[in-house]
Amino acid sequence: MTANRRRKRDFSVKDLVLTALMTAIVFLATFVPHIPIPLGYAHLGDAAIFLFALFAPRRSALFAACFGSALADFMSGFALWIVPTLVIKFVMAEIVCRMADAASLIGRIGVALTLSSLWMAVAYTLAGAVLYDSFAAALGSFPGLFVEGVVNSFLALVALPFLRGRLPRAD
């Protein structure tokens, strides 16, 4: 393996610090504003995930989305949700990373955030149906999850103009 390829694959100290900081921000935004909904809680962590997926290096954003959210589930007493959260938040951030990559149009970014939020609401509803063995109970959480996604998307879109140009995407 060439040294150049290896350097690209390895995390630098700067990358590690940035990723750890982003993970902590996602954790805090998910853990602190705890708003109970059926089968779980709503939070503002998805807005942080959306912004990191738009501005930060892809692998740092994906790591922060997965592990910041999973740590919040663990610390909140929802350890049952850690594995679904890892998968759901990874795909959620990946949707935004891929769809909004190099997109400067607010409309395209809005579509990416909406699709990501819809994925999150549907995936958590299906995971809840499996974990609690009741599709009816899980379906009760869908409206709250979708509203959470819409609110987080709106917050990310509002913050976007203030952060653009200050956090260059370096992936």
N, C-alpha and C positions, 0 to 999 in steps of 0.2 A: 504494500500500500504506500503510495507516495505521501510525502510529508504534507503537501498541500491538501490532499483529500482528507487526511487525518485531522488537520487543523480545522477544516470545515465541519467535521463531524463532532469534534470535541467542544465542550463548553469552555469559554475563557472565564477568568475570574469575574469580569464585568458581566458576562452572560449569566453566571450563577447568581450574582447579587441581584441583577435585574429580575431574574425569574423568581427568586425568593421574595423579593419585594412585591412583585405582582401577585404571587400566591397569597401573601399575607393580606394584600388589599382585597382580593376576591374573598378570602376567608372572612375578613371583618365586615365587608359589605353584605355577605350572606348571613353571618352569625348575629350581628348586632340588631338590625331592624327586623326582628322576628314577628311576623304577622301570621297568626294561626289560620289555616284553611283546612278543609277536610283532608285527612291522611298526611298532613305535613304542615309546611309553613311557607309563606311568601317572603321575599326579601329583595334587596337591591343589587345583589351580586351579579346578576346577568348584565346589568349596565356596564359594570367593570369588565366583564368578560367580553362584551361587544367592543368596547373601546380598545382593549388590549389586542383583540383579534384584528382590529382595523389599523393599529399603529405599531404594535410591538413585533419583534421577530416571531414567526409562526410557531416554532417549537416551544418558545417561552410562553406564548399565549395559550397554547394547548395544554402545557403542563400546569400553568396557573389555573386555568379553567377547571381541569380535572381534579387536581389535588387540593386547591383552595376550597372548592365546593364539597369535596368528600370529607375534608377535615371539619368543615362546618357541620355536616351531617353527623359525624362521629361525636363531636363536642356537644351537639344538641340532643343526643340520645336517639338519633335515627340511624344507628349503625347498620340496620337492615338495608338501608338505601345506598350504602357506599358503592357497591359494584354497579347498580344501575346508574348512579350519578357519574361515575367515572366514564362510562360509555356515552351517556346522554350529553354531558358537558363537552366531551371530546368532539362529538359529531356537531354539536351546536356551534362551537368555536370554529370548527373546520368549514362549516357552511359559510360563515361570515368571512373567514380568511380567503376562501376560494372565490366566492361571488363578488366580494368587494375589493379584491386585489387590484390595485392600480385604478380603481374607480373613483372618480372625483364627483360623480353625479350623486346628489343626495337621494334621488329617486332609486337608483340602483342599490345604494347602501340601505335605503329603507326597505326594499324588497328582500335583501339578504337578511336583515334583522327580523322582518316579519316571518320569513320562511324558517329561520332559526328558532324563533319563538313558537311557531306552530309545531315544529319538530319536538321541541322540549315539552309542550303541553300534551301532545299525543303520546310521546314515549313514556313520560311519567304516568300518564293515565293507564297505559298498557302494563307498565311495570307494577303499578299499584294493583291492577286486576290480578296479576300473577302472585304478588307477594301476599295479598290479603284474601286471595281466592274469591273475589267478588267483583265482577265487572261493574255492577250497579254502584257499589261503594266508590270504586275508582272513578267512575264517570262523574260522580259528585265533585271531584277535585278539578275536573277539566276547566270549568269556567274561571275559577280562581287562578289556575296555572296560566291560562291564556291571557287574562287581565294582567297578571304579573309580567308576562312576556311583553305585552303591549306597553305597559308603563316603563319597563326597563329599556325597551327600544326607543321610546320617546325621550327618556332621559339621556340616552347615548346620543341621539340625534341633536338634542339641545347642546350637549357638551362638545360635540364634534367641531363646530367652528372655533371654539376657544382653544382646543388642543391641536388642531391642524397646524402643522408647521413647527410646533414646539416639540413634538415627539416623532422624529423621523422613523419611518419603517426601515429597518436595516436587516432584512432577511435575504 
